Amino acid sequence: MIKMKIDEKNIPMNRYVEDIFEKVILAMVSTLKGIPEDWKKIEIVIERDQE
């Protein structure tokens, strides 16, 4: 399951878009060292620099 919020607003996604996000993120995470194979939850936070 993928959930996205932007500025605390939930962004709805259909199953196709969720699948794309999930597969891309899991592919990137799988290349990192030290990630346990039995992980339960991945959280990614992206914040813009305030210029």
C-alpha positions, 0 to 999 in steps of 0.5 A: 500500500502506498499513501501520499500526502502533500502539505498534510493533504491526502493525494488519492492514487489509483492501483496502477499509480500505487503499483508504479510507486511501490515497484520503483521505491522497492527497487531503489531500496533493494540496492541499499546495504543494511536493509533487513529483508523482513522490513515492515514499513518504509517512510520517505519524507521529501522537504523543499528547501525554503529559499 
